[in-house]
Amino acid sequence: LGSATKAIGPMPRKRYTYPLMLNRLTQLMIIFNLALGTLITASSHHWLMAWAGLELNTLAILAMITKPKHPRTAEAAIKYFLTQAIASIIMLFSSTVNATQTGLWDISQMTNKYACTMLLVALMMKIGSAPIYFWLPEVMQGTSTATAMIIATWQKIAPITILFMTYNHTPPQI
């Protein structure tokens, strides 16, 4: 028995792979941030908190898009980021215009028709709705199937929630 172990050699030790554990922890944190961003946006009545929730969603999904290292994922992430950044700027500008008119940062107090129009454009851009959907098919094509499903479903919840919150308070001229 002793000579057999010398011929085979010592039994190799099982190495624990920390990147796998870190990978799972990272995935859990990304999913937690997706859920937290949506909850912050859905439960906020202040424009800056709603914006912060939308941005948390954007940052979390960007990490999911770029997870596979491929040039198409990098292109999809850049397109997604630029589109969402432009929509966020328009949304912040519309809330600032409304706040200068009303003096309130409350979501339910959208009374300026120009601010409402800009907000509608920004939210349609974030949702990927017509006529501002040019980015969505290209981003979906550059991501994995699971990430595309999250972009097509979960990422729409927070902007639609803001649309529902502002629906009853928008001027009828829009």
Secondary structure, DSSP 8 states (H G I E B T S, - for coil): -HHHHHHH-S-------HHHHHHHHHHHHHHHHHHHHHHHHHH--BHHHHHHHHHHHHHHHHHHHTSS--HHHHHHHHHHHHHHHHHHHHHHHHHHHHHHHHS--BTT----HHHHHHHHHHHHHHHT-TTS-TTHHHHHHTS-HHHHHHHHTHHHHHHHHHHHHHHTTS-TT-
